[in-house]
Amino acid sequence: MVVVVIFVLLINGLVKKNWLEAFLFSISVAVGITPGMLPMIVNGTLAKGAKFLAKRRQLLRICLRFRI
């Protein structure tokens, strides 16, 4: 997401030569992209948490406790 915003900022700034407008437009693109990327963000966060719990062997205890 950050790469896309920076890319939009640079291209828009170079083409229109108005860096303030390019910055505001790139911020609006970032706000527009966020809802579409929300499932990916949640999935990555859950995977990171599961990896952390597995490293501490807590995931196995939780699964055995709830019989998952």
PyMOL Python script that loads the backbone (N, CA, C, O; Angstrom):
from pymol import cmd

cmd.read_pdbstr("""\
ATOM      1  N   MET A   1       0.830  -1.181   0.000  1.00  0.00           N
ATOM      2  CA  MET A   1       0.000   0.000   0.000  1.00  0.00           C
ATOM      3  C   MET A   1       0.881   1.253   0.000  1.00  0.00           C
ATOM      4  O   MET A   1       0.590   2.218  -0.707  1.00  0.00           O
ATOM      5  N   VAL A   2       1.941   1.236   0.782  1.00  0.00           N
ATOM      6  CA  VAL A   2       2.827   2.391   0.861  1.00  0.00           C
ATOM      7  C   VAL A   2       3.509   2.634  -0.473  1.00  0.00           C
ATOM      8  O   VAL A   2       3.701   3.779  -0.883  1.00  0.00           O
ATOM      9  N   VAL A   3       3.876   1.549  -1.150  1.00  0.00           N
ATOM     10  CA  VAL A   3       4.547   1.669  -2.444  1.00  0.00           C
ATOM     11  C   VAL A   3       3.617   2.332  -3.461  1.00  0.00           C
ATOM     12  O   VAL A   3       4.045   3.186  -4.237  1.00  0.00           O
ATOM     13  N   VAL A   4       2.348   1.936  -3.452  1.00  0.00           N
ATOM     14  CA  VAL A   4       1.373   2.511  -4.386  1.00  0.00           C
ATOM     15  C   VAL A   4       1.185   3.995  -4.104  1.00  0.00           C
ATOM     16  O   VAL A   4       1.122   4.801  -5.033  1.00  0.00           O
ATOM     17  N   VAL A   5       1.094   4.363  -2.828  1.00  0.00           N
ATOM     18  CA  VAL A   5       0.897   5.771  -2.470  1.00  0.00           C
ATOM     19  C   VAL A   5       2.097   6.612  -2.899  1.00  0.00           C
ATOM     20  O   VAL A   5       1.930   7.705  -3.440  1.00  0.00           O
ATOM     21  N   ILE A   6       3.301   6.108  -2.659  1.00  0.00           N
ATOM     22  CA  ILE A   6       4.502   6.847  -3.071  1.00  0.00           C
ATOM     23  C   ILE A   6       4.568   6.954  -4.585  1.00  0.00           C
ATOM     24  O   ILE A   6       4.932   8.001  -5.121  1.00  0.00           O
ATOM     25  N   PHE A   7       4.217   5.871  -5.281  1.00  0.00           N
ATOM     26  CA  PHE A   7       4.211   5.886  -6.743  1.00  0.00           C
ATOM     27  C   PHE A   7       3.224   6.932  -7.272  1.00  0.00           C
ATOM     28  O   PHE A   7       3.548   7.692  -8.184  1.00  0.00           O
ATOM     29  N   VAL A   8       2.023   6.966  -6.695  1.00  0.00           N
ATOM     30  CA  VAL A   8       1.016   7.945  -7.121  1.00  0.00           C
ATOM     31  C   VAL A   8       1.505   9.356  -6.831  1.00  0.00           C
ATOM     32  O   VAL A   8       1.318  10.253  -7.653  1.00  0.00           O
ATOM     33  N   LEU A   9       2.124   9.566  -5.680  1.00  0.00           N
ATOM     34  CA  LEU A   9       2.650  10.890  -5.320  1.00  0.00           C
ATOM     35  C   LEU A   9       3.703  11.351  -6.325  1.00  0.00           C
ATOM     36  O   LEU A   9       3.658  12.487  -6.799  1.00  0.00           O
ATOM     37  N   LEU A  10       4.638  10.482  -6.645  1.00  0.00           N
ATOM     38  CA  LEU A  10       5.704  10.867  -7.571  1.00  0.00           C
ATOM     39  C   LEU A  10       5.176  11.139  -8.979  1.00  0.00           C
ATOM     40  O   LEU A  10       5.513  12.157  -9.585  1.00  0.00           O
ATOM     41  N   ILE A  11       4.358  10.239  -9.494  1.00  0.00           N
ATOM     42  CA  ILE A  11       3.847  10.414 -10.857  1.00  0.00           C
ATOM     43  C   ILE A  11       2.974  11.654 -10.954  1.00  0.00           C
ATOM     44  O   ILE A  11       3.122  12.452 -11.879  1.00  0.00           O
ATOM     45  N   ASN A  12       2.065  11.815 -10.002  1.00  0.00           N
ATOM     46  CA  ASN A  12       1.170  12.967 -10.032  1.00  0.00           C
ATOM     47  C   ASN A  12       1.942  14.269  -9.823  1.00  0.00           C
ATOM     48  O   ASN A  12       1.638  15.282 -10.453  1.00  0.00           O
ATOM     49  N   GLY A  13       2.936  14.240  -8.943  1.00  0.00           N
ATOM     50  CA  GLY A  13       3.739  15.438  -8.704  1.00  0.00           C
ATOM     51  C   GLY A  13       4.573  15.833  -9.910  1.00  0.00           C
ATOM     52  O   GLY A  13       4.702  17.016 -10.224  1.00  0.00           O
ATOM     53  N   LEU A  14       5.137  14.845 -10.583  1.00  0.00           N
ATOM     54  CA  LEU A  14       5.964  15.144 -11.754  1.00  0.00           C
ATOM     55  C   LEU A  14       5.129  15.606 -12.949  1.00  0.00           C
ATOM     56  O   LEU A  14       5.566  16.457 -13.724  1.00  0.00           O
ATOM     57  N   VAL A  15       3.942  15.049 -13.093  1.00  0.00           N
ATOM     58  CA  VAL A  15       3.108  15.399 -14.239  1.00  0.00           C
ATOM     59  C   VAL A  15       2.468  16.772 -14.057  1.00  0.00           C
ATOM     60  O   VAL A  15       2.496  17.601 -14.967  1.00  0.00           O
ATOM     61  N   LYS A  16       1.892  17.009 -12.884  1.00  0.00           N
ATOM     62  CA  LYS A  16       1.146  18.262 -12.668  1.00  0.00           C
ATOM     63  C   LYS A  16       1.972  19.384 -12.067  1.00  0.00           C
ATOM     64  O   LYS A  16       1.546  20.539 -12.091  1.00  0.00           O
ATOM     65  N   LYS A  17       3.145  19.073 -11.528  1.00  0.00           N
ATOM     66  CA  LYS A  17       4.054  20.048 -10.918  1.00  0.00           C
ATOM     67  C   LYS A  17       3.444  20.760  -9.711  1.00  0.00           C
ATOM     68  O   LYS A  17       3.943  21.802  -9.286  1.00  0.00           O
ATOM     69  N   ASN A  18       2.377  20.205  -9.165  1.00  0.00           N
ATOM     70  CA  ASN A  18       1.762  20.756  -7.964  1.00  0.00           C
ATOM     71  C   ASN A  18       1.872  19.691  -6.878  1.00  0.00           C
ATOM     72  O   ASN A  18       1.056  18.772  -6.813  1.00  0.00           O
ATOM     73  N   TRP A  19       2.890  19.821  -6.024  1.00  0.00           N
ATOM     74  CA  TRP A  19       3.195  18.774  -5.061  1.00  0.00           C
ATOM     75  C   TRP A  19       2.191  18.708  -3.923  1.00  0.00           C
ATOM     76  O   TRP A  19       1.958  17.636  -3.366  1.00  0.00           O
ATOM     77  N   LEU A  20       1.598  19.834  -3.573  1.00  0.00           N
ATOM     78  CA  LEU A  20       0.579  19.808  -2.518  1.00  0.00           C
ATOM     79  C   LEU A  20      -0.649  19.032  -2.978  1.00  0.00           C
ATOM     80  O   LEU A  20      -1.178  18.198  -2.243  1.00  0.00           O
ATOM     81  N   GLU A  21      -1.095  19.309  -4.192  1.00  0.00           N
ATOM     82  CA  GLU A  21      -2.238  18.582  -4.738  1.00  0.00           C
ATOM     83  C   GLU A  21      -1.902  17.098  -4.920  1.00  0.00           C
ATOM     84  O   GLU A  21      -2.749  16.234  -4.694  1.00  0.00           O
ATOM     85  N   ALA A  22      -0.677  16.813  -5.324  1.00  0.00           N
ATOM     86  CA  ALA A  22      -0.256  15.415  -5.487  1.00  0.00           C
ATOM     87  C   ALA A  22      -0.234  14.700  -4.133  1.00  0.00           C
ATOM     88  O   ALA A  22      -0.623  13.535  -4.039  1.00  0.00           O
ATOM     89  N   PHE A  23       0.216  15.388  -3.095  1.00  0.00           N
ATOM     90  CA  PHE A  23       0.237  14.791  -1.758  1.00  0.00           C
ATOM     91  C   PHE A  23      -1.176  14.510  -1.264  1.00  0.00           C
ATOM     92  O   PHE A  23      -1.448  13.431  -0.737  1.00  0.00           O
ATOM     93  N   LEU A  24      -2.068  15.468  -1.430  1.00  0.00           N
ATOM     94  CA  LEU A  24      -3.449  15.273  -0.987  1.00  0.00           C
ATOM     95  C   LEU A  24      -4.126  14.154  -1.772  1.00  0.00           C
ATOM     96  O   LEU A  24      -4.894  13.375  -1.207  1.00  0.00           O
ATOM     97  N   PHE A  25      -3.850  14.072  -3.053  1.00  0.00           N
ATOM     98  CA  PHE A  25      -4.420  13.004  -3.868  1.00  0.00           C
ATOM     99  C   PHE A  25      -3.883  11.639  -3.446  1.00  0.00           C
ATOM    100  O   PHE A  25      -4.639  10.669  -3.403  1.00  0.00           O
ATOM    101  N   SER A  26      -2.598  11.550  -3.135  1.00  0.00           N
ATOM    102  CA  SER A  26      -2.029  10.266  -2.713  1.00  0.00           C
ATOM    103  C   SER A  26      -2.585   9.842  -1.355  1.00  0.00           C
ATOM    104  O   SER A  26      -2.758   8.648  -1.109  1.00  0.00           O
ATOM    105  N   ILE A  27      -2.867  10.798  -0.472  1.00  0.00           N
ATOM    106  CA  ILE A  27      -3.501  10.462   0.807  1.00  0.00           C
ATOM    107  C   ILE A  27      -4.913   9.943   0.567  1.00  0.00           C
ATOM    108  O   ILE A  27      -5.344   8.992   1.219  1.00  0.00           O
ATOM    109  N   SER A  28      -5.633  10.561  -0.361  1.00  0.00           N
ATOM    110  CA  SER A  28      -6.988  10.082  -0.656  1.00  0.00           C
ATOM    111  C   SER A  28      -6.951   8.687  -1.289  1.00  0.00           C
ATOM    112  O   SER A  28      -7.853   7.885  -1.048  1.00  0.00           O
ATOM    113  N   VAL A  29      -5.938   8.388  -2.086  1.00  0.00           N
ATOM    114  CA  VAL A  29      -5.784   7.043  -2.645  1.00  0.00           C
ATOM    115  C   VAL A  29      -5.525   6.039  -1.521  1.00  0.00           C
ATOM    116  O   VAL A  29      -6.069   4.936  -1.537  1.00  0.00           O
ATOM    117  N   ALA A  30      -4.698   6.416  -0.547  1.00  0.00           N
ATOM    118  CA  ALA A  30      -4.416   5.525   0.583  1.00  0.00           C
ATOM    119  C   ALA A  30      -5.678   5.230   1.380  1.00  0.00           C
ATOM    120  O   ALA A  30      -5.901   4.092   1.793  1.00  0.00           O
ATOM    121  N   VAL A  31      -6.498   6.241   1.598  1.00  0.00           N
ATOM    122  CA  VAL A  31      -7.752   6.050   2.327  1.00  0.00           C
ATOM    123  C   VAL A  31      -8.701   5.170   1.522  1.00  0.00           C
ATOM    124  O   VAL A  31      -9.428   4.359   2.097  1.00  0.00           O
ATOM    125  N   GLY A  32      -8.703   5.317   0.213  1.00  0.00           N
ATOM    126  CA  GLY A  32      -9.567   4.504  -0.625  1.00  0.00           C
ATOM    127  C   GLY A  32      -9.118   3.054  -0.728  1.00  0.00           C
ATOM    128  O   GLY A  32      -9.950   2.160  -0.882  1.00  0.00           O
ATOM    129  N   ILE A  33      -7.814   2.808  -0.645  1.00  0.00           N
ATOM    130  CA  ILE A  33      -7.279   1.453  -0.758  1.00  0.00           C
ATOM    131  C   ILE A  33      -7.475   0.662   0.533  1.00  0.00           C
ATOM    132  O   ILE A  33      -7.622  -0.559   0.486  1.00  0.00           O
ATOM    133  N   THR A  34      -7.479   1.326   1.670  1.00  0.00           N
ATOM    134  CA  THR A  34      -7.488   0.651   2.971  1.00  0.00           C
ATOM    135  C   THR A  34      -8.630  -0.348   3.141  1.00  0.00           C
ATOM    136  O   THR A  34      -8.360  -1.469   3.574  1.00  0.00           O
ATOM    137  N   PRO A  35      -9.892  -0.022   2.831  1.00  0.00           N
ATOM    138  CA  PRO A  35     -10.941  -1.032   3.026  1.00  0.00           C
ATOM    139  C   PRO A  35     -10.748  -2.281   2.168  1.00  0.00           C
ATOM    140  O   PRO A  35     -11.106  -3.382   2.588  1.00  0.00           O
ATOM    141  N   GLY A  36     -10.202  -2.124   1.005  1.00  0.00           N
ATOM    142  CA  GLY A  36      -9.963  -3.283   0.150  1.00  0.00           C
ATOM    143  C   GLY A  36      -8.851  -4.173   0.665  1.00  0.00           C
ATOM    144  O   GLY A  36      -8.852  -5.378   0.410  1.00  0.00           O
ATOM    145  N   MET A  37      -7.906  -3.599   1.383  1.00  0.00           N
ATOM    146  CA  MET A  37      -6.786  -4.370   1.903  1.00  0.00           C
ATOM    147  C   MET A  37      -7.028  -4.867   3.324  1.00  0.00           C
ATOM    148  O   MET A  37      -6.175  -5.557   3.883  1.00  0.00           O
ATOM    149  N   LEU A  38      -8.160  -4.536   3.914  1.00  0.00           N
ATOM    150  CA  LEU A  38      -8.423  -4.919   5.293  1.00  0.00           C
ATOM    151  C   LEU A  38      -8.379  -6.428   5.516  1.00  0.00           C
ATOM    152  O   LEU A  38      -7.802  -6.857   6.515  1.00  0.00           O
ATOM    153  N   PRO A  39      -8.957  -7.262   4.643  1.00  0.00           N
ATOM    154  CA  PRO A  39      -8.829  -8.717   4.871  1.00  0.00           C
ATOM    155  C   PRO A  39      -7.381  -9.197   4.869  1.00  0.00           C
ATOM    156  O   PRO A  39      -7.029 -10.092   5.638  1.00  0.00           O
ATOM    157  N   MET A  40      -6.547  -8.623   4.027  1.00  0.00           N
ATOM    158  CA  MET A  40      -5.148  -9.014   3.996  1.00  0.00           C
ATOM    159  C   MET A  40      -4.435  -8.596   5.280  1.00  0.00           C
ATOM    160  O   MET A  40      -3.605  -9.343   5.800  1.00  0.00           O
ATOM    161  N   ILE A  41      -4.752  -7.416   5.790  1.00  0.00           N
ATOM    162  CA  ILE A  41      -4.134  -6.936   7.022  1.00  0.00           C
ATOM    163  C   ILE A  41      -4.542  -7.821   8.193  1.00  0.00           C
ATOM    164  O   ILE A  41      -3.700  -8.195   9.009  1.00  0.00           O
ATOM    165  N   VAL A  42      -5.830  -8.158   8.280  1.00  0.00           N
ATOM    166  CA  VAL A  42      -6.313  -9.017   9.361  1.00  0.00           C
ATOM    167  C   VAL A  42      -5.694 -10.409   9.254  1.00  0.00           C
ATOM    168  O   VAL A  42      -5.296 -10.985  10.267  1.00  0.00           O
ATOM    169  N   ASN A  43      -5.610 -10.948   8.060  1.00  0.00           N
ATOM    170  CA  ASN A  43      -5.028 -12.271   7.854  1.00  0.00           C
ATOM    171  C   ASN A  43      -3.557 -12.294   8.261  1.00  0.00           C
ATOM    172  O   ASN A  43      -3.106 -13.238   8.909  1.00  0.00           O
ATOM    173  N   GLY A  44      -2.825 -11.281   7.891  1.00  0.00           N
ATOM    174  CA  GLY A  44      -1.411 -11.210   8.273  1.00  0.00           C
ATOM    175  C   GLY A  44      -1.228 -11.098   9.769  1.00  0.00           C
ATOM    176  O   GLY A  44      -0.326 -11.715  10.337  1.00  0.00           O
ATOM    177  N   THR A  45      -2.076 -10.315  10.412  1.00  0.00           N
ATOM    178  CA  THR A  45      -1.987 -10.153  11.863  1.00  0.00           C
ATOM    179  C   THR A  45      -2.322 -11.455  12.581  1.00  0.00           C
ATOM    180  O   THR A  45      -1.643 -11.822  13.539  1.00  0.00           O
ATOM    181  N   LEU A  46      -3.362 -12.157  12.130  1.00  0.00           N
ATOM    182  CA  LEU A  46      -3.709 -13.434  12.739  1.00  0.00           C
ATOM    183  C   LEU A  46      -2.607 -14.474  12.538  1.00  0.00           C
ATOM    184  O   LEU A  46      -2.327 -15.258  13.444  1.00  0.00           O
ATOM    185  N   ALA A  47      -1.988 -14.488  11.372  1.00  0.00           N
ATOM    186  CA  ALA A  47      -0.896 -15.431  11.114  1.00  0.00           C
ATOM    187  C   ALA A  47       0.302 -15.143  12.011  1.00  0.00           C
ATOM    188  O   ALA A  47       0.939 -16.063  12.523  1.00  0.00           O
ATOM    189  N   LYS A  48       0.603 -13.867  12.196  1.00  0.00           N
ATOM    190  CA  LYS A  48       1.717 -13.497  13.066  1.00  0.00           C
ATOM    191  C   LYS A  48       1.443 -13.912  14.506  1.00  0.00           C
ATOM    192  O   LYS A  48       2.340 -14.395  15.197  1.00  0.00           O
ATOM    193  N   GLY A  49       0.195 -13.724  14.963  1.00  0.00           N
ATOM    194  CA  GLY A  49      -0.172 -14.135  16.311  1.00  0.00           C
ATOM    195  C   GLY A  49      -0.123 -15.639  16.489  1.00  0.00           C
ATOM    196  O   GLY A  49       0.316 -16.127  17.531  1.00  0.00           O
ATOM    197  N   ALA A  50      -0.570 -16.383  15.479  1.00  0.00           N
ATOM    198  CA  ALA A  50      -0.526 -17.847  15.549  1.00  0.00           C
ATOM    199  C   ALA A  50       0.915 -18.343  15.579  1.00  0.00           C
ATOM    200  O   ALA A  50       1.222 -19.306  16.282  1.00  0.00           O
ATOM    201  N   LYS A  51       1.786 -17.707  14.835  1.00  0.00           N
ATOM    202  CA  LYS A  51       3.192 -18.095  14.837  1.00  0.00           C
ATOM    203  C   LYS A  51       3.827 -17.823  16.202  1.00  0.00           C
ATOM    204  O   LYS A  51       4.624 -18.621  16.695  1.00  0.00           O
ATOM    205  N   PHE A  52       3.470 -16.701  16.798  1.00  0.00           N
ATOM    206  CA  PHE A  52       3.975 -16.361  18.130  1.00  0.00           C
ATOM    207  C   PHE A  52       3.498 -17.375  19.165  1.00  0.00           C
ATOM    208  O   PHE A  52       4.282 -17.830  19.998  1.00  0.00           O
ATOM    209  N   LEU A  53       2.200 -17.734  19.114  1.00  0.00           N
ATOM    210  CA  LEU A  53       1.666 -18.707  20.054  1.00  0.00           C
ATOM    211  C   LEU A  53       2.269 -20.094  19.831  1.00  0.00           C
ATOM    212  O   LEU A  53       2.515 -20.824  20.792  1.00  0.00           O
ATOM    213  N   ALA A  54       2.506 -20.457  18.587  1.00  0.00           N
ATOM    214  CA  ALA A  54       3.100 -21.759  18.294  1.00  0.00           C
ATOM    215  C   ALA A  54       4.537 -21.828  18.811  1.00  0.00           C
ATOM    216  O   ALA A  54       4.980 -22.879  19.275  1.00  0.00           O
ATOM    217  N   LYS A  55       5.248 -20.742  18.734  1.00  0.00           N
ATOM    218  CA  LYS A  55       6.626 -20.720  19.218  1.00  0.00           C
ATOM    219  C   LYS A  55       6.673 -20.941  20.732  1.00  0.00           C
ATOM    220  O   LYS A  55       7.587 -21.586  21.244  1.00  0.00           O
ATOM    221  N   ARG A  56       5.690 -20.405  21.432  1.00  0.00           N
ATOM    222  CA  ARG A  56       5.626 -20.566  22.889  1.00  0.00           C
ATOM    223  C   ARG A  56       4.862 -21.821  23.300  1.00  0.00           C
ATOM    224  O   ARG A  56       4.662 -22.058  24.491  1.00  0.00           O
ATOM    225  N   ARG A  57       4.434 -22.630  22.329  1.00  0.00           N
ATOM    226  CA  ARG A  57       3.659 -23.863  22.536  1.00  0.00           C
ATOM    227  C   ARG A  57       2.331 -23.579  23.246  1.00  0.00           C
ATOM    228  O   ARG A  57       1.784 -24.455  23.915  1.00  0.00           O
ATOM    229  N   GLN A  58       1.826 -22.380  23.102  1.00  0.00           N
ATOM    230  CA  GLN A  58       0.536 -22.030  23.678  1.00  0.00           C
ATOM    231  C   GLN A  58      -0.606 -22.437  22.755  1.00  0.00           C
ATOM    232  O   GLN A  58      -1.712 -22.708  23.222  1.00  0.00           O
ATOM    233  N   LEU A  59      -0.352 -22.482  21.470  1.00  0.00           N
ATOM    234  CA  LEU A  59      -1.406 -22.814  20.508  1.00  0.00           C
ATOM    235  C   LEU A  59      -1.898 -24.238  20.723  1.00  0.00           C
ATOM    236  O   LEU A  59      -3.098 -24.498  20.641  1.00  0.00           O
ATOM    237  N   LEU A  60      -0.985 -25.158  20.996  1.00  0.00           N
ATOM    238  CA  LEU A  60      -1.375 -26.538  21.240  1.00  0.00           C
ATOM    239  C   LEU A  60      -2.216 -26.654  22.507  1.00  0.00           C
ATOM    240  O   LEU A  60      -3.199 -27.396  22.535  1.00  0.00           O
ATOM    241  N   ARG A  61      -1.835 -25.927  23.552  1.00  0.00           N
ATOM    242  CA  ARG A  61      -2.596 -25.959  24.802  1.00  0.00           C
ATOM    243  C   ARG A  61      -4.002 -25.390  24.614  1.00  0.00           C
ATOM    244  O   ARG A  61      -4.973 -25.920  25.154  1.00  0.00           O
ATOM    245  N   ILE A  62      -4.099 -24.317  23.851  1.00  0.00           N
ATOM    246  CA  ILE A  62      -5.409 -23.715  23.599  1.00  0.00           C
ATOM    247  C   ILE A  62      -6.280 -24.675  22.795  1.00  0.00           C
ATOM    248  O   ILE A  62      -7.464 -24.833  23.092  1.00  0.00           O
ATOM    249  N   CYS A  63      -5.707 -25.313  21.785  1.00  0.00           N
ATOM    250  CA  CYS A  63      -6.477 -26.261  20.961  1.00  0.00           C
ATOM    251  C   CYS A  63      -6.919 -27.466  21.781  1.00  0.00           C
ATOM    252  O   CYS A  63      -8.040 -27.945  21.616  1.00  0.00           O
ATOM    253  N   LEU A  64      -6.050 -27.964  22.665  1.00  0.00           N
ATOM    254  CA  LEU A  64      -6.427 -29.105  23.502  1.00  0.00           C
ATOM    255  C   LEU A  64      -7.485 -28.731  24.536  1.00  0.00           C
ATOM    256  O   LEU A  64      -8.344 -29.544  24.877  1.00  0.00           O
ATOM    257  N   ARG A  65      -7.418 -27.513  25.024  1.00  0.00           N
ATOM    258  CA  ARG A  65      -8.380 -27.078  26.010  1.00  0.00           C
ATOM    259  C   ARG A  65      -9.786 -27.006  25.417  1.00  0.00           C
ATOM    260  O   ARG A  65     -10.761 -27.394  26.061  1.00  0.00           O
ATOM    261  N   PHE A  66      -9.881 -26.505  24.184  1.00  0.00           N
ATOM    262  CA  PHE A  66     -11.182 -26.356  23.550  1.00  0.00           C
ATOM    263  C   PHE A  66     -11.496 -27.514  22.593  1.00  0.00           C
ATOM    264  O   PHE A  66     -12.542 -27.515  21.945  1.00  0.00           O
ATOM    265  N   ARG A  67     -10.601 -28.490  22.505  1.00  0.00           N
ATOM    266  CA  ARG A  67     -10.776 -29.690  21.657  1.00  0.00           C
ATOM    267  C   ARG A  67     -11.042 -29.320  20.206  1.00  0.00           C
ATOM    268  O   ARG A  67     -11.989 -29.807  19.587  1.00  0.00           O
ATOM    269  N   ILE A  68     -10.212 -28.474  19.689  1.00  0.00           N
ATOM    270  CA  ILE A  68     -10.349 -28.043  18.293  1.00  0.00           C
ATOM    271  C   ILE A  68      -9.600 -29.014  17.410  1.00  0.00           C
ATOM    272  O   ILE A  68      -9.579 -28.849  16.190  1.00  0.00           O
TER     273      ILE A  68
END
""", "prot")
cmd.dss("prot")
cmd.show_as("cartoon", "prot")
cmd.util.cbc("prot")
cmd.orient("prot")
